Each structure stands twice: as C-alpha cells, then as structure tokens.
Amino acid sequence: MEVPLVVGVDGSEPSLSAVDWAVDEAARHGLPLRLVYASLWERYEGNVPSGGAERPSERVMAENIVGTAAERAHRRNPEVKVSADVVPDEAANALLSEAHHAFAVVTGSRGRGAFAGLLLGSVGLAVAARAHGPVIVVRGDKAGLAGTHERILLGAADPSIAGEAMRFAFREAEVRRCPLDVVRAWRVPAHESVDHHLSTGDPARHQKERASALLDAVLHDPMADHPRVPVRRDTVEGPAHRVLLRRSAAADLVVIGARRRSGHFGLQLGRVGHTLLHHAPCPVAVVPQTERP
C-alpha cells in the first residue's frame, strides 16, 4: 500500500496554502493525498444523544473543513487521489501519529486562531520538532511558494544526521528536475589555541578544507544514486542558521536534517531549524535521523 502525503487542515488560510502546495507535491511524486483534521469532539460524541434532528455544530464544522479542503485539492489537480478524515485527537498528536506511515506531513505556517504576530504556530513547531518522519512547513513569499526559483537548498549537517535529509533532498530535486544546492557552513572555533593555529597554518583555511571534506563524504553515495541531479556544492563561513536563511531566499524548498533520540519526548530542534521554520522565505522540510540511546 502506497504511503500518502499527509496534510494537516484546520480551515485557516495557511492550512489552505499548505493544501495547494501539497497537491503539487503529491502530483510530482505520484502520491495519494490524505487530508487530516483533528477534533477532540469526535472522541466524546458518543456521549451525545443522536436522536435529535440537528447534528452538533462541532461535527458540522469538522466536516465542512475537510470537505472544503478536499474540494480545493480536487480543483487544483483532479488527477491526484484525495482522501479526508477527521481524527479524534489533539492536532499535534494526530499529525505525529500520521508521520509514522506517511511520505511526509505537511502543515501551514500558522493555525486557525493563532495570534497574528506568531511566525509559526505551536502545532507546526511541535510536529516539526518531534516527528519521526519528514515534516514540511509551508511558508514563505510568493516566489518560494510558487516554486519559481527552480532550486532546492540542502543544509549539509554532520554525517550523523545527514543521511535521510540527503536522500530526501536528492529525490526532491530529481522529481522537480532542478539543481540541488548543498551548503556547509563553517567557522573557526573561538577556543582554538594559538599553538593549534601555528601547527595547522591558517585556521580559516583548515576549517574550510574540513567542511569541503565533509561534503565529499556525505555527497558521494547520493550523487552516485542520482546522477541526473545537478549539484552545486559550497562551503560558506558563518553561522549555519544565518547562511541557510540567506540562501533560502533563492530556493523553492530548504531541507535540513534533525536528530531524533529514542525515548526523548521533548522538542528536538536546534537553532538552524528554529530560525528557518520562523523566518525562511520558502517552505522548510525537516527530515529526522533516528539515534539509538
């Protein structure tokens, strides 16, 4: 059974933008689309007498939300197979559960009822920081959302969390038939001693060479597996969150890896992830790499 691309919907404008983006993504990958609305009302509706002529307003609202989203998806691309469901759970928990059997989970940048000043809603943040499958937060400017840059950006992290993100980014660039920019940020550690500098020569050159060697290591296998993907690799001096945020202005999707420590239930998202999810001018894909304790 083919795993779907799952979209969390709640009737808000950001979630409808996420539906539009996800329809295009599902079409590119040839995937079915599953629309999910989480409603705790469904958990308790068995306690409500069913003999009345009118249905409860909460149930009507839930059906309207998923129905409107499904109709919108069908209008955007009638060839994409769409299913919709109302799940009896909190929104974040529902989507975290869906992530275990989805190609990816897609959310909007903010949910219904969120404060206007929030850059990222609590549901999107919780899912991106805890899911054990890829999560894509649909956000950004018109060009980033429309995919007019025709370029994917990948932040090359340490090899321990690079594998799944690499594979995801290469697949994405391949189906879009566009170049993949792979960027590794580097800095000279402030704690490096003078003796170490003297023994290794120029410390900046040393760090740049280390970054380049890391790119060679992590790119070797995926480039061999995806020979048709044009790869532009770069090492850039500076904090990774700033480097990737700046580069994301010319991308249709930025992909980063994330650690998922087994048995750890808190938010597992570093500074790079937080910065991009709150400020990137294009959609952001967080792809986890599970670590054993």
Buried (B, 14 or more C-beta within 10 A) or exposed (E): EEBBBBBBBBBBEBBBBBBBBBBBBBBBBEBBBBBBBBBBBBEEBEEEEEEEEEEEEBBEBBBEBBEBBBEBBBEBBEEBBBEBBBBBBBBBBBBBBBBEEBBBBBBBBBBBEBEEEBEBBEBBBBBBBBBEBBBBBBBBEEBBBBBEBEBBBBBBBEEEBBBBBBBBBBBBBBEBEBBBBBBBBBBBEEEEEEEEBEEEEEBEEBBBBEBBEBBEEBBEEBBEEBEEBEBEBBBBEEEBBBBBBEBBBBBBBBBBBBBBEEEEEEEBBBEBBBBBBBBBBBBBBBBBBEEEE
